[in-house]
Amino acid sequence: MVTLSQDPSKFARVEFTCVTDDNEQFTVDYVPGLGTTRFVASCARVNFGSGQVFLKTRAYEVSGRTVNTANDTVNGNKYWHSGQVSVPGGSLSNGDRIKIVRAVGYMS
């Protein structure tokens, strides 16, 4: 969970800098007011030694000044939207492979 110093709805867009568990860094833009409070951070990392591509993803939910991993509840069970898969191979793993390390709000 990330707590921001200001509510993202005060900005035209918020740029989140994300880092994976492999230290890959990238940015994701979140635009408040588009009818959703969720955004997806996703990236791919190639391992040339094994010939695999690791796809990492994490959906986030914005609620006020708080940004947390999105989840859905089905039959009383929470399902978190986070994990990775390797291609080829298909190994799946849950867990937070991506984290937010910086947030910058822009007025226009």
Order of alpha helices (4+ residues) and beta strands (2+ residues): beta-beta-beta-beta-beta-beta-beta-beta-beta-beta-beta
